[in-house]
Amino acid sequence: MRPRGKLEDGGRAAPLRTCVGCRVRTVKSELLRLVVVEGVIVPDRRGRSQGRGAYVHPVLHCLELAERRRAFPRSFRVAGALDVSRLRASLAGLDAE
């Protein structure tokens, strides 16, 4: 039985996180951490920004699923809508590469 919250990855244990879009649990390194800065959801590529974080696969499909499910206000524990335009532009740039 594997330890809870860890995934064996090349003989080393790695932390697991859940994508708020597709709800798939995977290794933290495969997901993009998001934080809220003044009502705007921004990517936290270094994983060091303060505040509550949420994780999503770095693809537009998972972002759209999270928006449709209204997962961001729940994940960040905030009331009201959050601006995802900066995040959408960032992910669109990643998909183009």
The 8 nearest C-alpha neighbors of each residue, nearest first, counted from 0:
[[1, 2, 3, 6, 7, 5, 4, 12],
 [2, 0, 3, 6, 5, 7, 4, 12],
 [1, 3, 5, 4, 0, 6, 12, 7],
 [2, 4, 5, 1, 6, 0, 15, 14],
 [5, 3, 15, 14, 2, 6, 16, 13],
 [6, 4, 14, 13, 15, 3, 12, 2],
 [5, 7, 13, 12, 8, 14, 15, 26],
 [6, 8, 12, 11, 10, 9, 13, 5],
 [9, 7, 11, 10, 12, 6, 13, 26],
 [8, 10, 11, 7, 12, 13, 6, 26],
 [9, 11, 8, 7, 12, 6, 13, 5],
 [12, 10, 8, 9, 7, 13, 6, 5],
 [11, 13, 7, 6, 5, 8, 10, 14],
 [12, 14, 5, 6, 26, 11, 7, 8],
 [15, 13, 5, 27, 26, 4, 6, 16],
 [16, 14, 26, 27, 25, 4, 5, 24],
 [15, 17, 27, 24, 25, 26, 18, 14],
 [18, 16, 24, 23, 22, 19, 25, 54],
 [17, 19, 55, 22, 54, 20, 23, 21],
 [20, 18, 22, 55, 65, 21, 17, 54],
 [21, 19, 65, 61, 64, 18, 22, 62],
 [20, 22, 23, 61, 18, 19, 64, 65],
 [23, 21, 18, 19, 20, 17, 24, 55],
 [24, 22, 17, 21, 18, 25, 19, 20],
 [25, 23, 17, 16, 15, 18, 22, 26],
 [24, 26, 15, 16, 23, 27, 17, 29],
 [25, 27, 15, 28, 29, 14, 16, 13],
 [26, 28, 15, 16, 29, 30, 14, 25],
 [27, 29, 26, 30, 31, 25, 14, 13],
 [30, 28, 27, 26, 56, 31, 25, 57],
 [31, 29, 56, 55, 27, 28, 54, 57],
 [30, 32, 55, 54, 57, 56, 33, 44],
 [33, 31, 54, 43, 53, 42, 52, 46],
 [32, 34, 42, 53, 43, 52, 41, 54],
 [33, 35, 52, 41, 40, 51, 43, 42],
 [34, 36, 40, 39, 38, 41, 37, 33],
 [35, 37, 39, 38, 40, 34, 41, 50],
 [38, 36, 39, 35, 40, 81, 82, 41],
 [39, 37, 81, 36, 35, 82, 40, 80],
 [40, 38, 82, 36, 35, 37, 81, 41],
 [41, 39, 35, 83, 34, 82, 86, 36],
 [40, 42, 86, 34, 33, 35, 39, 43],
 [43, 41, 33, 44, 32, 86, 34, 31],
 [42, 44, 46, 32, 33, 45, 48, 41],
 [43, 45, 46, 42, 32, 31, 47, 33],
 [46, 44, 47, 43, 48, 32, 42, 31],
 [47, 45, 43, 44, 48, 32, 33, 31],
 [46, 48, 45, 49, 43, 44, 50, 32],
 [49, 47, 46, 43, 50, 34, 45, 52],
 [50, 48, 47, 51, 34, 52, 46, 35],
 [51, 49, 52, 48, 34, 35, 75, 36],
 [50, 52, 75, 34, 53, 49, 35, 74],
 [51, 53, 34, 33, 32, 50, 75, 54],
 [54, 52, 33, 32, 74, 34, 55, 75],
 [53, 55, 32, 18, 31, 30, 33, 19],
 [56, 54, 18, 31, 30, 19, 57, 20],
 [55, 57, 30, 58, 31, 61, 18, 29],
 [56, 58, 31, 55, 90, 30, 59, 61],
 [59, 57, 60, 56, 61, 90, 62, 94],
 [58, 60, 62, 61, 90, 63, 91, 57],
 [61, 59, 63, 62, 58, 64, 20, 21],
 [62, 60, 20, 64, 63, 59, 21, 58],
 [63, 61, 59, 65, 64, 60, 20, 66],
 [62, 64, 66, 60, 61, 65, 67, 59],
 [65, 63, 20, 61, 67, 66, 62, 68],
 [64, 66, 20, 62, 68, 70, 63, 67],
 [67, 65, 69, 63, 64, 68, 62, 70],
 [66, 68, 64, 69, 65, 63, 70, 20],
 [67, 69, 65, 70, 66, 64, 20, 71],
 [70, 68, 66, 67, 71, 65, 72, 73],
 [69, 71, 65, 68, 73, 72, 74, 19],
 [70, 72, 74, 73, 69, 75, 65, 66],
 [71, 73, 77, 75, 76, 74, 70, 78],
 [74, 72, 76, 70, 71, 75, 77, 69],
 [75, 73, 71, 76, 72, 70, 53, 19],
 [74, 76, 72, 73, 77, 71, 51, 52],
 [77, 75, 73, 74, 72, 78, 71, 51],
 [78, 76, 72, 75, 79, 73, 74, 71],
 [79, 77, 72, 76, 80, 73, 81, 75],
 [80, 78, 77, 81, 72, 38, 76, 71],
 [79, 81, 82, 72, 78, 38, 77, 71],
 [80, 82, 38, 39, 83, 40, 79, 72],
 [81, 83, 39, 84, 40, 38, 80, 85],
 [82, 84, 86, 40, 85, 87, 81, 39],
 [83, 85, 87, 86, 82, 88, 39, 40],
 [86, 84, 88, 87, 83, 89, 41, 40],
 [85, 87, 89, 83, 88, 84, 41, 90],
 [86, 88, 84, 90, 89, 85, 83, 91],
 [89, 87, 91, 85, 86, 90, 84, 92],
 [88, 90, 86, 92, 87, 91, 85, 93],
 [91, 89, 93, 87, 92, 88, 58, 59],
 [92, 90, 88, 94, 93, 89, 87, 95],
 [91, 93, 95, 89, 90, 94, 88, 96],
 [92, 94, 90, 91, 96, 95, 89, 57],
 [95, 93, 91, 96, 92, 90, 58, 59],
 [94, 96, 92, 93, 91, 90, 89, 58],
 [95, 93, 94, 92, 91, 90, 89, 58]]
